[in-house]
Amino acid sequence: MNSCGDCEFFANQYRKDHFNIILQSKPSSGREYVIKGINPITKLKVEYYSKGGLLDVPFKYLVSIGDTLVKKEGELRVFIHKRDTVLVYHFECDGKIYD
């Protein structure tokens, strides 16, 4: 994330987010986008709306349909579970990685 203001404020906002989604379609292009998929526990369709802060543009190139994306409340990491590996995507602001 480029400098868009108070990094601590944004980090605290994103700590509140949480999701567990099996990705069914690639996120659209643009700064704001929607992640659509199925919750693997409830089997219900779910959506997560991103305004481009936590999940910035590079994130879109890391994910593929069928990946499971997990973000726990209170954390700033998103785990991308692929078929044979797990990637960890960190929140970054002004060149600093927040955990």
ABEGO torsion letter per residue (X at the ends): XBBAEBAAAAAAAAAABBBBBBBABBBBBEABBBBBBBBAAAGBBBBBBBAGAABBAAAAAABBBGBBBBBBBGBABBBBBBAABBBBBBBBBGGBBBX
